């Protein structure tokens, strides 16, 4: 037996010993969880038997309340214990399958050598660490260091020593499949093993293969703004999710998952990443999209999505008014114009609505305006709204008393059924009203009827519905030429008139265009008062290149005390408008102080052949490094008719299904995908993914370009990348984004001539 064989045997014995102890611990916890569950079930069944209920005297009521509270707290504690033990069992199941993935031998100055084994979670045998959590301070030397002098940060300060060995394992079902010693970075053998696996409908965690630059992203705790510019497939999103897991581990006493929010590109992507944190034993953070966030702030209008804006701009290429409007309304100067506009509203200019009931004005908009502007100018606009709410509710109470005497109330009373009278009687029996006469009963019923009708009006006042939000925004648009020099944006008087008309038409139809959402929300918040998310400690924004300057400024406004992590790639922009880069924009808005920029240039997702092809599409593609993983060359397939193109795609899907677990046909627009789907569905088993169906399905799928962002598939077929379809230089990054979704196989189909955007790709890089 060679030394290597002997070491392998010793390492397997340690794995066996660790797995045995994991199983023993799990057996103990399974018994414990059964006991805790039985206790919780017993408390539920006997809840009221163990509670003393006595309501005779005030002291008895207090005693009863205390008894109920104690019993509820006992039940809550048992259920918490049950969930905690269940979570621990889930982690032990993972450790039983693969207890660790790395070993480093570390000798601190003046101390004995220590063998550190690193896995997805810590595991102790008494006081001895058999496995260290990958997020533990000492584990960072595995990701950052190489054999020789190393140091790592602890809460008490830096620690120095020497790394004597850096070893990696691939362990499956308790058996070592691969074992190798490595140097500077995580070894290529492990990366080849992990990256060679087939794609799934969910993203995997990357704790075993975190690279040095990714580790820097994960463990950063100082930056107020951490900006990650990463090439397609460089692992930026994966690193961000491991970063969330690390932050929850590092600050476990003061940070909870509901204090972290992730803005992702779409709900499809949310589903894709949903299992990463639970795999690491952590709860998922809050997840949303900018569309969902905006829709929650503007509930009375339907907010246009970025993707609908994208489809509209493609299907109405001659609508240059809309293009100009998007460019202006997304600019920071437009946000500043709103601030200037609001500054001029201190003494006049706010729009209000009449408060009406049954076709009659109860409080006119003129009265509300006079009242609003009667307050001292030293009160800010937002501070006046609680005051005016209180005054309006008082006036409404007076009006309600008058309304109780009206004929319509008498008529409503006659329509009351037996149940309504019974409620009135029960009310009187409680001693709240002692009905000594029919008149008193009538008076009570009249009050109930009016209160019931006025409930909606009161709720509206509390929600500031007397403020005319739409009219105020339209007024702002009319004043824009006084606040901005529109000629600087190539917008003339007739252009602006057309833009206003289009915006008003949209608002009247109870819709709001995407470019209007931030100005609309920001204007309202400045006037009425923002409901800023002060509880959020960390905000993560993925696909930052698709965010406008206005959106980023609004994010800073809404999350004033949060630390931001932004992830993106300028080469994957949906709208490539040639303005400032996302990095420049972010620095301008958030400031360079306490900002960190990390660039990830190495692409791991795709084979070397696919990466070489896709980087050649870009003018500055040479900045992207490829990971040497073998694979077949991409193919460009040309057909002369649409029917032949569909037959070709069907054949390719059937071929790829033999070697791929995930196949995606990616079209430019939803319309392209729907047209192809109707032709393909009778030829092959395929699912159509769209804005209304954002569920990743097993088997071949067809989806539009913008829903594929952030995802990866074993095989990608680009639907009709012809010169007619992709003919504008601004679409280069879109085409690049589609092609970089492929891990192992990339096939580009084209009806007639392929797009000239492929012209710079050397012929040796494809078939």
SULLINBEL-V301856 format. One record per residue. RES is the residue in one letter. SS is DSSP state (@ for helix, = for strand, . for the rest). BURIAL is I if it has 24 or more other C-alpha atoms within 12 Angstrom, else O. Layout:
res=RES ss=SS burial=BURIAL
res=RES ss=SS burial=BURIAL
This chain:
res=X ss=. burial=O
res=X ss=. burial=O
res=X ss=@ burial=O
res=X ss=@ burial=O
res=X ss=@ burial=O
res=X ss=@ burial=O
res=X ss=@ burial=O
res=X ss=@ burial=I
res=X ss=@ burial=O
res=X ss=@ burial=O
res=X ss=@ burial=I
res=X ss=@ burial=I
res=X ss=@ burial=O
res=X ss=@ burial=I
res=X ss=@ burial=I
res=X ss=@ burial=I
res=X ss=@ burial=O
res=X ss=@ burial=I
res=X ss=@ burial=I
res=X ss=@ burial=O
res=X ss=@ burial=I
res=X ss=@ burial=I
res=X ss=@ burial=I
res=X ss=@ burial=O
res=X ss=@ burial=I
res=X ss=@ burial=I
res=X ss=@ burial=O
res=X ss=@ burial=O
res=X ss=@ burial=I
res=X ss=@ burial=I
res=X ss=@ burial=O
res=X ss=@ burial=O
res=X ss=@ burial=I
res=X ss=@ burial=O
res=X ss=@ burial=O
res=X ss=@ burial=I
res=X ss=@ burial=I
res=X ss=@ burial=O
res=X ss=@ burial=O
res=X ss=@ burial=I
res=X ss=@ burial=O
res=X ss=@ burial=O
res=X ss=@ burial=I
res=X ss=@ burial=O
res=X ss=@ burial=O
res=X ss=. burial=O
res=X ss=. burial=O
res=X ss=. burial=O
res=X ss=. burial=O
res=X ss=. burial=O
res=X ss=. burial=O
res=X ss=. burial=O
res=X ss=. burial=O
res=X ss=. burial=O
res=X ss=. burial=O
res=X ss=. burial=O
res=X ss=. burial=O
res=X ss=@ burial=O
res=X ss=@ burial=O
res=X ss=@ burial=O
res=X ss=@ burial=O
res=X ss=@ burial=O
res=X ss=@ burial=O
res=X ss=@ burial=O
res=X ss=@ burial=O
res=X ss=@ burial=O
res=X ss=@ burial=O
res=X ss=@ burial=O
res=X ss=@ burial=O
res=X ss=@ burial=O
res=X ss=@ burial=I
res=X ss=@ burial=O
res=X ss=@ burial=O
res=X ss=@ burial=O
res=X ss=@ burial=I
res=X ss=@ burial=O
res=X ss=@ burial=O
res=X ss=@ burial=I
res=X ss=@ burial=I
res=X ss=@ burial=O
res=X ss=@ burial=I
res=X ss=@ burial=I
res=X ss=@ burial=O
res=X ss=@ burial=O
res=X ss=@ burial=I
res=X ss=@ burial=I
res=X ss=@ burial=I
res=X ss=@ burial=I
res=X ss=@ burial=I
res=X ss=@ burial=I
res=X ss=@ burial=I
res=X ss=@ burial=I
res=X ss=@ burial=I
res=X ss=@ burial=I
res=X ss=@ burial=I
res=X ss=@ burial=I
res=X ss=@ burial=I
res=X ss=. burial=I
res=X ss=. burial=I
res=X ss=. burial=I
res=X ss=. burial=I
res=X ss== burial=I
res=X ss== burial=I
res=X ss== burial=I
res=X ss== burial=I
res=X ss== burial=I
res=X ss== burial=I
res=X ss== burial=O
res=X ss=. burial=O
res=X ss=. burial=O
res=X ss=. burial=O
res=X ss=. burial=O
res=X ss== burial=O
res=X ss== burial=O
res=X ss== burial=I
res=X ss== burial=I
res=X ss== burial=I
res=X ss== burial=I
res=X ss== burial=I
res=X ss=. burial=I
res=X ss=. burial=I
res=X ss=. burial=I
res=X ss== burial=I
res=X ss== burial=O
res=X ss== burial=O
res=X ss=. burial=O
res=X ss=. burial=O
res=X ss== burial=O
res=X ss== burial=O
res=X ss== burial=I
res=X ss== burial=I
res=X ss== burial=I
res=X ss== burial=I
res=X ss=. burial=I
res=X ss=. burial=I
res=X ss=. burial=I
res=X ss=@ burial=I
res=X ss=@ burial=I
res=X ss=@ burial=I
res=X ss=@ burial=I
res=X ss=@ burial=I
res=X ss=@ burial=I
res=X ss=@ burial=I
res=X ss=@ burial=I
res=X ss=. burial=I
res=X ss=. burial=I
res=X ss=. burial=I
res=X ss== burial=O
res=X ss== burial=O
res=X ss== burial=I
res=X ss== burial=I
res=X ss== burial=I
res=X ss== burial=O
res=X ss== burial=O
res=X ss=. burial=O
res=X ss=. burial=O
res=X ss== burial=O
res=X ss== burial=O
res=X ss== burial=O
res=X ss== burial=O
res=X ss== burial=I
res=X ss== burial=I
res=X ss== burial=I
res=X ss== burial=I
res=X ss== burial=I
res=X ss== burial=I
res=X ss== burial=I
res=X ss== burial=I
res=X ss== burial=I
res=X ss== burial=I
res=X ss== burial=I
res=X ss== burial=O
res=X ss=. burial=O
res=X ss=. burial=I
res=X ss== burial=I
res=X ss== burial=I
res=X ss== burial=O
res=X ss== burial=I
res=X ss== burial=I
res=X ss== burial=I
res=X ss== burial=I
res=X ss=. burial=I
res=X ss=. burial=O
res=X ss=. burial=O
res=X ss=. burial=I
res=X ss=. burial=I
res=X ss=. burial=I
res=X ss=@ burial=I
res=X ss=@ burial=I
res=X ss=@ burial=I
res=X ss=@ burial=I
res=X ss=@ burial=I
res=X ss=@ burial=O
res=X ss=@ burial=I
res=X ss=@ burial=I
res=X ss=. burial=I
res=X ss=. burial=O
res=X ss=. burial=I
res=X ss=. burial=I
res=X ss=. burial=I
res=X ss=. burial=I
res=X ss=. burial=I
res=X ss=. burial=I
res=X ss=. burial=I
res=X ss=. burial=I
res=X ss=. burial=I
res=X ss=@ burial=I
res=X ss=@ burial=I
res=X ss=@ burial=I
res=X ss=. burial=I
res=X ss=. burial=I
res=X ss=@ burial=I
res=X ss=@ burial=I
res=X ss=@ burial=I
res=X ss=@ burial=I
res=X ss=@ burial=I
res=X ss=@ burial=I
res=X ss=@ burial=I
res=X ss=. burial=I
res=X ss=. burial=I
res=X ss=. burial=I
res=X ss=. burial=O
res=X ss=. burial=I
res=X ss=. burial=I
res=X ss== burial=I
res=X ss== burial=I
res=X ss== burial=I
res=X ss== burial=I
res=X ss== burial=I
res=X ss== burial=I
res=X ss=. burial=I
res=X ss=. burial=I
res=X ss=. burial=I
res=X ss=. burial=I
res=X ss=. burial=I
res=X ss=@ burial=I
res=X ss=@ burial=I
res=X ss=@ burial=I
res=X ss=@ burial=I
res=X ss=@ burial=I
res=X ss=@ burial=I
res=X ss=@ burial=I
res=X ss=@ burial=I
res=X ss=@ burial=I
res=X ss=@ burial=I
res=X ss=@ burial=I
res=X ss=@ burial=I
res=X ss=@ burial=I
res=X ss=@ burial=I
res=X ss=@ burial=I
res=X ss=. burial=O
res=X ss=. burial=O
res=X ss=. burial=O
res=X ss=. burial=O
res=X ss=. burial=O
res=X ss=. burial=I
res=X ss=@ burial=I
res=X ss=@ burial=O
res=X ss=@ burial=I
res=X ss== burial=I
res=X ss== burial=I
res=X ss== burial=I
res=X ss== burial=I
res=X ss=. burial=I
res=X ss=. burial=I
res=X ss=. burial=I
res=X ss=@ burial=I
res=X ss=@ burial=I
res=X ss=@ burial=I
res=X ss=@ burial=I
res=X ss=@ burial=I
res=X ss=@ burial=I
res=X ss=. burial=I
res=X ss=. burial=I
res=X ss=. burial=I
res=X ss=@ burial=I
res=X ss=@ burial=I
res=X ss=@ burial=I
res=X ss=@ burial=I
res=X ss=. burial=I
res=X ss=. burial=I
res=X ss=. burial=I
res=X ss=. burial=I
res=X ss=. burial=I
res=X ss=. burial=I
res=X ss== burial=I
res=X ss== burial=I
res=X ss== burial=I
res=X ss=. burial=I
res=X ss=@ burial=I
res=X ss=@ burial=I
res=X ss=@ burial=I
res=X ss=@ burial=I
res=X ss=@ burial=I
res=X ss=@ burial=I
res=X ss=@ burial=O
res=X ss=@ burial=I
res=X ss=. burial=I
res=X ss=. burial=O
res=X ss=. burial=O
res=X ss=. burial=I
res=X ss== burial=I
res=X ss== burial=I
res=X ss=. burial=I
res=X ss=. burial=I
res=X ss=@ burial=I
res=X ss=@ burial=I
res=X ss=@ burial=I
res=X ss=@ burial=I
res=X ss=@ burial=I
res=X ss=@ burial=I
res=X ss=@ burial=I
res=X ss=@ burial=I
res=X ss=@ burial=I
res=X ss=@ burial=O
res=X ss=. burial=O
res=X ss=. burial=O
res=X ss=. burial=O
res=X ss=. burial=O
res=X ss=@ burial=O
res=X ss=@ burial=I
res=X ss=@ burial=I
res=X ss=@ burial=I
res=X ss=@ burial=I
res=X ss=@ burial=I
res=X ss=@ burial=I
res=X ss=@ burial=I
res=X ss=@ burial=I
res=X ss=@ burial=I
res=X ss=. burial=I
res=X ss=. burial=I
res=X ss=@ burial=I
res=X ss=@ burial=I
res=X ss=@ burial=I
res=X ss=@ burial=I
res=X ss=@ burial=I
res=X ss=@ burial=I
res=X ss=@ burial=I
res=X ss=@ burial=O
res=X ss=@ burial=O
res=X ss=@ burial=I
res=X ss=@ burial=I
res=X ss=@ burial=O
res=X ss=. burial=O
res=X ss=. burial=I
res=X ss=. burial=I
res=X ss=. burial=O
res=X ss=. burial=O
res=X ss=. burial=I
res=X ss=. burial=I
res=X ss=. burial=I
res=X ss== burial=I
res=X ss=. burial=I
res=X ss=. burial=I
res=X ss== burial=I
res=X ss== burial=O
res=X ss== burial=O
res=X ss=. burial=O
res=X ss=. burial=O
res=X ss== burial=O
res=X ss== burial=O
res=X ss== burial=I
res=X ss== burial=I
res=X ss=. burial=O
res=X ss=@ burial=O
res=X ss=@ burial=O
res=X ss=@ burial=O
res=X ss=@ burial=I
res=X ss=@ burial=I
res=X ss=@ burial=O
res=X ss=@ burial=I
res=X ss=@ burial=I
res=X ss=. burial=I
res=X ss=. burial=O
res=X ss=. burial=O
res=X ss=. burial=O
res=X ss=. burial=O
res=X ss=. burial=O
res=X ss=. burial=O
res=X ss=. burial=I
res=X ss=@ burial=I
res=X ss=@ burial=I
res=X ss=@ burial=O
res=X ss=@ burial=I
res=X ss=@ burial=I
res=X ss=@ burial=O
res=X ss=@ burial=I
res=X ss=@ burial=I
res=X ss=@ burial=I
res=X ss=@ burial=O
res=X ss=@ burial=O
res=X ss=@ burial=I
res=X ss=@ burial=I
res=X ss=@ burial=O
res=X ss=@ burial=I
res=X ss=@ burial=I
res=X ss=@ burial=O
res=X ss=@ burial=O
res=X ss=@ burial=I
res=X ss=@ burial=I
res=X ss=@ burial=O
res=X ss=@ burial=O
res=X ss=@ burial=I
res=X ss=. burial=I
res=X ss=. burial=O
res=X ss=. burial=O
res=X ss=@ burial=O
res=X ss=@ burial=O
res=X ss=@ burial=I
res=X ss=@ burial=O
res=X ss=@ burial=O
res=X ss=@ burial=O
res=X ss=@ burial=I
res=X ss=@ burial=O
res=X ss=. burial=O
res=X ss=. burial=O
res=X ss=. burial=O
res=X ss=@ burial=O
res=X ss=@ burial=O
res=X ss=@ burial=O
res=X ss=@ burial=O
res=X ss=@ burial=O
res=X ss=@ burial=O
res=X ss=@ burial=I
res=X ss=@ burial=I
res=X ss=@ burial=O
res=X ss=@ burial=O
res=X ss=@ burial=O
res=X ss=@ burial=O
res=X ss=. burial=O
res=X ss=. burial=O
res=X ss=. burial=O
res=X ss=. burial=O
res=X ss=. burial=O
res=X ss=. burial=O
res=X ss=. burial=O
res=X ss=. burial=O
res=X ss=@ burial=O
res=X ss=@ burial=O
res=X ss=@ burial=O
res=X ss=@ burial=I
res=X ss=@ burial=I
res=X ss=@ burial=I
res=X ss=@ burial=I
res=X ss=@ burial=I
res=X ss=@ burial=I
res=X ss=@ burial=I
res=X ss=@ burial=I
res=X ss=@ burial=I
res=X ss=@ burial=I
res=X ss=@ burial=I
res=X ss=@ burial=O
res=X ss=@ burial=O
res=X ss=@ burial=I
res=X ss=@ burial=O
res=X ss=@ burial=O
res=X ss=@ burial=I
res=X ss=@ burial=I
res=X ss=@ burial=O
res=X ss=@ burial=O
res=X ss=@ burial=I
res=X ss=@ burial=O
res=X ss=. burial=O
res=X ss=. burial=I
res=X ss=. burial=I
res=X ss=. burial=I
res=X ss== burial=I
res=X ss=. burial=I
res=X ss=@ burial=I
res=X ss=@ burial=I
res=X ss=@ burial=I
res=X ss=@ burial=I
res=X ss=@ burial=I
res=X ss=@ burial=I
res=X ss=@ burial=I
res=X ss=@ burial=I
res=X ss=@ burial=I
res=X ss=@ burial=I
res=X ss=@ burial=I
res=X ss=@ burial=I
res=X ss=@ burial=I
res=X ss=@ burial=O
res=X ss=@ burial=O
res=X ss=. burial=I
res=X ss=. burial=O
res=X ss=@ burial=I
res=X ss=@ burial=O
res=X ss=@ burial=O
res=X ss=@ burial=I
res=X ss=. burial=O
res=X ss=. burial=I
res=X ss=. burial=O
res=X ss=@ burial=O
res=X ss=@ burial=O
res=X ss=@ burial=I
res=X ss=@ burial=I
res=X ss=@ burial=O
res=X ss=@ burial=O
res=X ss=@ burial=I
res=X ss=@ burial=I
res=X ss=@ burial=O
res=X ss=@ burial=I
res=X ss=@ burial=I
res=X ss=@ burial=I
res=X ss=@ burial=O
res=X ss=@ burial=I
res=X ss=@ burial=I
res=X ss=@ burial=O
res=X ss=. burial=O
res=X ss=. burial=O
res=X ss== burial=I
res=X ss== burial=I
res=X ss=. burial=I
res=X ss=@ burial=I
res=X ss=@ burial=I
res=X ss=@ burial=I
res=X ss=@ burial=I
res=X ss=@ burial=I
res=X ss=@ burial=I
res=X ss=@ burial=I
res=X ss=@ burial=I
res=X ss=@ burial=I
res=X ss=@ burial=I
res=X ss=@ burial=I
res=X ss=@ burial=I
res=X ss=@ burial=I
res=X ss=@ burial=I
res=X ss=@ burial=I
res=X ss=. burial=O
res=X ss=. burial=O
res=X ss=. burial=O
res=X ss=. burial=O
res=X ss=. burial=O
res=X ss=. burial=O
res=X ss=. burial=O
res=X ss=. burial=I
res=X ss=. burial=I
res=X ss== burial=I
res=X ss== burial=I
res=X ss== burial=I
res=X ss== burial=I
res=X ss=. burial=I
res=X ss=. burial=I
res=X ss=@ burial=I
res=X ss=@ burial=I
res=X ss=@ burial=I
res=X ss=. burial=I
res=X ss=. burial=I
res=X ss=@ burial=I
res=X ss=@ burial=I
res=X ss=@ burial=I
res=X ss=@ burial=I
res=X ss=@ burial=I
res=X ss=@ burial=I
res=X ss=@ burial=I
res=X ss=@ burial=I
res=X ss=@ burial=I
res=X ss=@ burial=I
res=X ss=. burial=I
res=X ss=. burial=I
res=X ss=. burial=O
res=X ss=. burial=I
res=X ss== burial=I
res=X ss== burial=I
res=X ss== burial=I
res=X ss== burial=I
res=X ss== burial=I
res=X ss== burial=I
res=X ss=. burial=I
res=X ss=@ burial=I
res=X ss=@ burial=I
res=X ss=@ burial=I
res=X ss=. burial=I
res=X ss=. burial=I
res=X ss=. burial=I
res=X ss=. burial=I
res=X ss=. burial=I
res=X ss=. burial=O
res=X ss=. burial=O
res=X ss=. burial=O
res=X ss=. burial=I
res=X ss=@ burial=I
res=X ss=@ burial=I
res=X ss=@ burial=O
res=X ss=@ burial=I
res=X ss=@ burial=I
res=X ss=@ burial=I
res=X ss=@ burial=O
res=X ss=@ burial=I
res=X ss=@ burial=I
res=X ss=. burial=O
res=X ss=. burial=O
res=X ss=. burial=O
res=X ss=. burial=O
res=X ss== burial=I
res=X ss== burial=I
res=X ss== burial=I
res=X ss== burial=I
res=X ss== burial=I
res=X ss== burial=I
res=X ss=. burial=I
res=X ss== burial=I
res=X ss== burial=I
res=X ss=. burial=I
res=X ss=. burial=I
res=X ss=. burial=I
res=X ss=. burial=I
res=X ss=@ burial=I
res=X ss=@ burial=I
res=X ss=@ burial=I
res=X ss=@ burial=I
res=X ss=@ burial=I
res=X ss=@ burial=I
res=X ss=@ burial=I
res=X ss=@ burial=I
res=X ss=@ burial=I
res=X ss=@ burial=I
res=X ss=. burial=I
res=X ss=. burial=O
res=X ss=. burial=O
res=X ss=@ burial=I
res=X ss=@ burial=O
res=X ss=@ burial=O
res=X ss=. burial=I
res=X ss== burial=I
res=X ss== burial=I
res=X ss=. burial=I
res=X ss=. burial=O
res=X ss=. burial=I
res=X ss=. burial=O
res=X ss=. burial=I
res=X ss=. burial=I
res=X ss=. burial=I
res=X ss== burial=I
res=X ss== burial=I
res=X ss== burial=I
res=X ss== burial=I
res=X ss== burial=I
res=X ss== burial=I
res=X ss=. burial=O
res=X ss=. burial=O
res=X ss=@ burial=O
res=X ss=@ burial=O
res=X ss=@ burial=O
res=X ss=@ burial=I
res=X ss=@ burial=I
res=X ss=@ burial=I
res=X ss=@ burial=I
res=X ss=@ burial=I
res=X ss=@ burial=I
res=X ss=@ burial=O
res=X ss=@ burial=I
res=X ss=@ burial=I
res=X ss=@ burial=O
res=X ss=@ burial=O
res=X ss=@ burial=I
res=X ss=. burial=I
res=X ss=. burial=O
res=X ss=. burial=O
res=X ss=. burial=I
res=X ss=. burial=I
res=X ss=. burial=I
res=X ss== burial=I
res=X ss== burial=I
res=X ss== burial=I
res=X ss== burial=I
res=X ss== burial=I
res=X ss=. burial=I
res=X ss=. burial=I
res=X ss=@ burial=I
res=X ss=@ burial=I
res=X ss=@ burial=I
res=X ss=@ burial=I
res=X ss=@ burial=I
res=X ss=@ burial=O
res=X ss=@ burial=I
res=X ss=@ burial=I
res=X ss=@ burial=O
res=X ss=@ burial=I
res=X ss=@ burial=I
res=X ss=. burial=O
res=X ss=. burial=O
res=X ss=. burial=O
res=X ss=. burial=I
res=X ss=. burial=O
res=X ss=. burial=I
res=X ss== burial=I
res=X ss== burial=I
res=X ss== burial=I
res=X ss=. burial=I
res=X ss=. burial=I
res=X ss=. burial=O
res=X ss=. burial=O
res=X ss=. burial=I
res=X ss=. burial=I
res=X ss=. burial=I
res=X ss=. burial=I
res=X ss=. burial=O
res=X ss=. burial=I
res=X ss=. burial=I
res=X ss== burial=I
res=X ss== burial=I
res=X ss== burial=I
res=X ss== burial=I
res=X ss=@ burial=I
res=X ss=@ burial=I
res=X ss=@ burial=I
res=X ss=. burial=I
res=X ss=. burial=I
res=X ss=. burial=I
res=X ss=. burial=I
res=X ss=. burial=I
res=X ss== burial=I
res=X ss== burial=I
res=X ss== burial=I
res=X ss== burial=I
res=X ss== burial=I
res=X ss== burial=I
res=X ss=. burial=I
res=X ss=. burial=I
res=X ss=. burial=I
res=X ss== burial=I
res=X ss=. burial=I
res=X ss=. burial=O
res=X ss=. burial=I
res=X ss=. burial=I
res=X ss=. burial=O
res=X ss=. burial=O
res=X ss=@ burial=O
res=X ss=@ burial=O
res=X ss=@ burial=I
res=X ss=@ burial=I
res=X ss=@ burial=I
res=X ss=@ burial=I
res=X ss=@ burial=I
res=X ss=@ burial=I
res=X ss=@ burial=I
res=X ss=@ burial=I
res=X ss=@ burial=I
res=X ss=. burial=I
res=X ss=. burial=I
res=X ss== burial=I
res=X ss== burial=I
res=X ss== burial=I
res=X ss== burial=I
res=X ss== burial=I
res=X ss== burial=I
res=X ss== burial=I
res=X ss== burial=I
res=X ss== burial=I
res=X ss== burial=I
res=X ss=. burial=O
res=X ss=. burial=I
res=X ss== burial=I
res=X ss=. burial=I
res=X ss=@ burial=O
res=X ss=@ burial=I
res=X ss=@ burial=I
res=X ss=. burial=O
res=X ss=. burial=O
res=X ss=. burial=I
res=X ss=. burial=O
res=X ss=@ burial=O
res=X ss=@ burial=O
res=X ss=@ burial=I
res=X ss== burial=I
res=X ss=. burial=O
